Amino acid sequence: MNNFEKIAASPDKLGAFLASLPVIEGPWDTAFQRQYCSGCGKVNCDGCPNEAYRSNPGWWLTLDAGEES
């Protein structure tokens, strides 16, 4: 098994690999902000009801593919 096959074996494995990358912001962060933050009226993110999706490429991998703006 090569490295690609190992990390692409399932969405969970690929999500874990992407989460381990030392990036400041990924496309999953942009999608999260667009979907959950754009209409949120909170001053800060403490107690965010969508915390499970923040910085979570596994969530992002479940979204329908579309054109990124």
Secondary structure as the mmCIF struct_conf table of DSSP 4:
data_model
#
loop_
_struct_conf.conf_type_id
_struct_conf.id
_struct_conf.beg_label_comp_id
_struct_conf.beg_label_asym_id
_struct_conf.beg_label_seq_id
_struct_conf.end_label_comp_id
_struct_conf.end_label_asym_id
_struct_conf.end_label_seq_id
HELX_RH_AL_P HELX_RH_AL_P1 ASN A 3 ILE A 7
TURN_TY1_P TURN_TY1_P1 ALA A 8 ALA A 8
BEND BEND1 ALA A 9 SER A 10
HELX_RH_AL_P HELX_RH_AL_P2 PRO A 11 SER A 20
BEND BEND2 LEU A 21 LEU A 21
BEND BEND3 ILE A 24 ILE A 24
HELX_RH_AL_P HELX_RH_AL_P3 PRO A 27 PHE A 32
HELX_RH_PI_P HELX_RH_PI_P1 GLN A 33 CYS A 37
TURN_TY1_P TURN_TY1_P2 SER A 38 GLY A 39
BEND BEND4 VAL A 43 ASN A 44
TURN_TY1_P TURN_TY1_P3 ASP A 46 GLY A 47
TURN_TY1_P TURN_TY1_P4 PRO A 49 ASN A 50
HELX_RH_3T_P HELX_RH_3T_P1 GLU A 51 TYR A 53
TURN_TY1_P TURN_TY1_P5 ARG A 54 SER A 55
HELX_RH_AL_P HELX_RH_AL_P4 PRO A 57 LEU A 61
TURN_TY1_P TURN_TY1_P6 THR A 62 THR A 62
BEND BEND5 LEU A 63 LEU A 63
HELX_LH_PP_P HELX_LH_PP_P1 ASP A 64 ALA A 65
#
